[in-house]
Every structure is written in structure tokens, then in C-alpha cells.
Amino acid sequence: MRITITARRFKLPENIKNYAQREVMRLEKYYDGIIDTEMILSWEKFYRMAEIKMRVFGTTLTAQEREDDMRKAIKLAIEKMERQLIKYKDKKHDFDHEKAVVPQVSEEEQTIPIEDEES
């Protein structure tokens, strides 16, 4: 998995960068088909924003959070992404629509002998 971290309107401290990388790497335990992850951290006047764009096989998942603390924004965005990955994995591996439909035969139908019509 390739991880790209971008800081907008501020210089990214090394400890925040390491924290963000650890948290993103932790997402691999939910779904191992992650191709690419881009995290955009921005600093606005009254809040901090963390946005995660994750490319997985077939789609792109996005999570965005605003908080007054950067670590808290990252944590909440990661939690959103966890839920999306779990939902995506369940949806991808749900094969109920592909199972063969076998008609149910009641006990009465099983015991009724079939009569041959010979003329």
C-alpha cells in the first residue's frame, strides 16, 4: 500500500506524520486489497481537517473530519474509514445473490407416489 500525506497551510511535524502513517497502516487488517491511500491534512483558522482518500479494487473510499486537534481529526477520519472498509468488504464478499435457489419440497409432496399414465 502506498501512503501519501499532504499538509496544507502548515508545516507537518514529524510526530503527526508518524502518527498518521501508523493509523493508516492499521487499516490493512480490515481489508488487504488497499491499493493507494492519500491523506490530506489542512489547518484552517478555527479547526483542523483530515481527509482520507483510499483506492481499493473497484472504487475509491473517502472520509473527512474537522476537529480542533489534528490528532483527534485523524483518529475520527480513520474510524470512519474502518467502517467503510468493513462495509465494502462485506458487500464484496456477499455471495447470497449467486447461490442456487432450490425449491423446498414439503413432506406431503415427498410421500405422494407418482402415478404413471399408461393408456
Stockholm file with secondary structure:
# STOCKHOLM 1.0

chainA/1-119         MRITITARRFKLPENIKNYAQREVMRLEKYYDGIIDTEMILSWEKFYRMAEIKMRVFGTTLTAQEREDDMRKAIKLAIEKMERQLIKYKDKKHDFDHEKAVVPQVSEEEQTIPIEDEES
#=GR chainA/1-119 SS CEEEEEEESSCCCHHHHHHHHHHHHHGGGTCSCEEEEEEEEEECSSCEEEEEEEEETTEEEEEEEEESSHHHHHHHHHHHHHHHHHHHHHHHTCCGGGSCCCCCCCHHHHHSCCCCCCC
#=GC SS_cons         CEEEEEEESSCCCHHHHHHHHHHHHHGGGTCSCEEEEEEEEEECSSCEEEEEEEEETTEEEEEEEEESSHHHHHHHHHHHHHHHHHHHHHHHTCCGGGSCCCCCCCHHHHHSCCCCCCC
//
